[in-house]
Amino acid sequence: EPKKKKPKKQIPDDNKVVAAASGSGFFVSNTGHIVTNHHVVNGADELIVVFANGEQFEAGIIGSDPDSDLAVLGLINNNVMPTPPNTPLGDSSEVKPGQMAIAIGSPFGQDFTITSGIISAIGRTIKSGNSQFSIPRVIQTDAPINPGNSGGPLLNKNGDVIGVNTQIISESGSSSGVGFAVPINTAKRVIPELITNGVYHYAWLGIRGTNMTPAIAKEFELPRSTKGTLVLDVGGPAELAGIRGSELIQDPSGQESIIGGDIIIGIDDVTINSIEDLLTYLADHKRPGDISFVHLLRSDYSKKTLKVTLQKRPAP
């Protein structure tokens, strides 16, 4: 018989009903900074951090980034607690499918639970649940991750943090063996700026695109092996630079076809085979105000390079 999802815990407070939710986190420095998910703390009126020994401390948000679903907390009274350990951070670029994965968290409120599995896949691109933008290079694992694990660390066999658990794919709301973690290399880039500035600004090219496929290549009368990112829509920097989007037309029989649109095949000195390549390059190597040279294959089969001044991603 299918299990029903349990309602959120309700706590009466002065004749009000307050929803309580839980998540997980881990220390990233001996200064008391704690990493968790943006969606765990977003909108919270009060944050309480509970330690394994049962001690509880009030915390505040130092910085938060919906695009990577990461947040940094600081303990408000950290002078009354012992210096926390410095969690060892690994290198997510070295993660391979089949390696051991260990998740620590609070699934369904069961505090300080450890589960294990393997790395199922790497290089996934998932939509952030809090933003219109996607998160590249996400790690997929079959280690049981459930509600309450969000924000907790994903470890390798050596105990190094390789990711921050963030999402699951599940029809039931519980683990189905498909969990995702933000790679720790992304966190290493974002966290210092969240601590310093409270926010992280990404470079924005201003396109919506899709991967080239043999079917799209056929419509464009290009070789089936053509790789790149077909530009569907443009705005901001891309539009200013002259990058062109495509059009979707429908013939009298209702058959839809893609007409026109530039195909991004490179940026700067990097070959672009997919939208994931483009997202990863921009996230890892570019900041607002930087200049990039975008290499295009146009619908008339000519090649063109356009200079683009990248901007800051627009607010939702």
N, C-alpha and C positions, 0 to 999 in steps of 0.2 A: 504494500500500500504506500503510495507516495507520501513523504513526510511534508507537513506544512511548515513554512518558514516561521520561526519564532518572532513575535513582535519585539521591537526595541524595548529595553528596560525602561520603565517609567518611575520617576522619583518625585514624590509629592514635595512641594516646597512653597509654603505660604499660600496654599490653595491653588498653586499653579502646577501644571504637569510639565516636567522637563525631560526631554529625551536625552538619554545617556548612550554614548557609543564608545567603543574601544578600538585601539590600534596598537601598533608596536613601534619600536625605534631602537637606536643604538648610539653610543657615544662615538664621536669622531675625533675628539681631542681631549686633552686633560684639562681643558678650560670649562668643561661642563656643557658643551654644545651637543645636542642630540639631533640625529637625522630621522625623519619619518616621511610620510607621504603628505602632500598638500591636501589631498581629499580627506585625510584623517582629522586635520585640525581646522580646515576651512569652515568658517562660520561658528566656531566654538566660542562660547562665552567664558568658559573656564577650562583650564587644562591641568590635569593632575598626573604626575609621573610616579608610577609605582615600581619600586625596586624589588629584586628577588628576595631580599630579607624582610619585605613587608613595609619598609619605610616609604612614605609618600611626601612629595614636594610639589608645590605649585610651579607651573612653568608658563612662559610667555613665548610668543612667536617672534623670533629674530628676523626671519625672512622666509618667503614662500614663493614657489615658482609653479604655477599651474601647468605650463607647457611640458615640463619634465615630471610633474607630479611629485616634487620634492619640497620639503620644508625643513627648517632648522629651528629648534627650540632652545631656550636657555632657562635654567632653573633660577627662580626668583630669589631663593634663599640658599644659594649654593655654598655660602660660607659656613653653613652648619653641617655640611656633609663631607665625608672623606673625598679626596681627589679621585675622580673616576678613572678607570683604565683607558688607555688609548687603543681603540680597536684597530687591529691590523687591516689595512686595505690592500686588496689584491690588484691584479691587472686583468680587466675583463677582456682585453684584446687577446689574451692567451687561453681563454675558455674554449673548450672543444666539446662537441656532442659526445655523450657517453661518459663524461667525467662525473664524479660524485657531486651531488648538490645537497646541502643541508639548510633547512629553513628553521628559523627561530621566531616565535611569535606567540600570539594569544588567540588562537582560533576559537571562535564562539565563546570567548571569555575565559578559556582554560589557559591561565597565565603560564608563561615560561615553558612552552611546549616546543620540543624539537622533533622535526620530521625529516626524512631523507628520501632521496631518489637520485635521478641522474639529470644531466643537462640534455634536454630533448632536442633543442635546436638553438641556433644563434642567428643574429642578424634579422630578427623579426622587426617589422614596423607596425606599431599599434597606435590607435587614436587615443590621445589623452582624454580621460573622462571629464576633464575640467577645462578643455581648451579646444579650439578649432584646428590646432596643429597636431602633428603626429610625432611620436617618439621613435627615433631610429635605433638600430643595433640592440634591440631588446632581447633579453635572454629568456628562453622558454624552458620550463622544467616540469617534471612529473612529481616532484616532491610535493606531498599534500599541503596545499595552501588554501586556507579558508578565510571567510570574513573574520577580521581580528588579526590576521597575519600582516595586513597592509602596513608598510613602513618598516617592517622587520628586515633583518639581514638575510641574504642568501650567501652561504659560505661554501668554500671548497673543502677538500679533505684536510687541508692544513689549517683550517680555521680562519682563513683570510676572507674578508667580505668581497664578493664579486658582483653583488647586485642588491637592489632594494626592492623587495617584493611589493607589487603594485596592483595586479589584476588577475582574475581567473576567467576562463570561459566555462560557463556552467548553466544548464537549464534549471537545475534544482537549487542553485545558490550555494552549493557545497562543492568540494574539490571533485573534479572529473579528470584529473591528471594533466590539465593544461593550465599552467600558471605562468605568469610573466614577471620579470624583474627588470627594473631600470639598471643598465650596466653601471658598475661603480666608477668607470672612467668618466661617464657623464656626470655623476655626482661629484667627482673630484674637480671638475671644471666649474660646476654650478655653485657648490656649497661655499667656497671661499667668498664669492661675491654676495651670496645671501647673508653671510656673517658680516661682511663689511658694509654693504649697501642696502640690504633687505630685499633686493630684486635682482633678476638676471635678465639682460636684454640680448635677444638673438638677432642675427642678421636675417633680413627678409628680402627675398628676391621678388616676390609678388606674382607667382604663377600657381595655377592648379593644373596638375599634369597626371599622366598615366603612362605606364610602361608600354613600349612598342611591342606588338605581338605579330606573328605571321599574318593574322587576319587584317590588322591595321596596315601592315606593310603592303599587303596585296591591294588594298583600297588606294594606297598612294603610289602603286606601281613601282614599289621598291623591292629589293631582294628580301626574301623571307627572313634572312638572318640579321636584318637591320636592327640595331639596338639603340636605345636612348629613351628620352622622356618626351612624349608628345605633349605639347602645351595646349591645354583646353581653354583656360581663361587667363587673362593677365590683368594686372593692376599695379599701382605704385611704381617701384623702380623698373620692373620689366616693361611696363607700358611706356614709361618715359624714355626708355632706351630703344624702343621700337620692336620689341619681341611681339610676335603675333600669335594670337590664340586661334583655335579652330572653330568651325561651325558644325552643328548637327542638323542635317536636313532630312526631310521625309518625302519619299516619292508617293505617287498616287496609290500605290498598293500598301502603303504604311511602312515600307522598308526604310530603316534609318541608315544614313551614311555620314561619315566624318569628312568634312571638306576643309582643306587648308590646315594651317597651323604649323608652327615651327617645331622641329624636333631638336631638342638639346642633346648634343652628342659629346660635349665637353665643357669644362669650366676651368679657366686658368690652364694649368698643365695636367689636369686630371680628366681621364676618360669617363664619361657618364653612360653606363649601360642601363640604368633603371632610375626610377624616382627615388629609391632608397639611397643610391649612390649620391644623388644630388642633395638630399636632406642631410646625409651624414657629413658630406664635405662642408656644407654651410655651417652646420652646428659645431663641427670640430675645429674649423680653421678660419672662420670669418666672424666679424663683429659689425654692428651698425656703423656706417660711414666708410667701410672698406670698399675698394674698387675691385670688381671682377670682370674678366673677359669671358663672355659666354659664346661658345661655338655652336652654330646652328646648321641644320640641314633644312632648307626651305622647300616649300611645295613645288617650286619650279626646278628642284634638284640642285640648285646652287648652294654653295656653302658660304656662310657669313659669320663674322665675329663682331659682337656688339659689346661696347663698354657699358657696364652697369654700376652705378653707385648704390650699394646696398643700404637699406634703411632699417629702422627698428620695427619689429613686428607690431602691427596695430593692436590696440586693446580690443577685447571682445565686445 
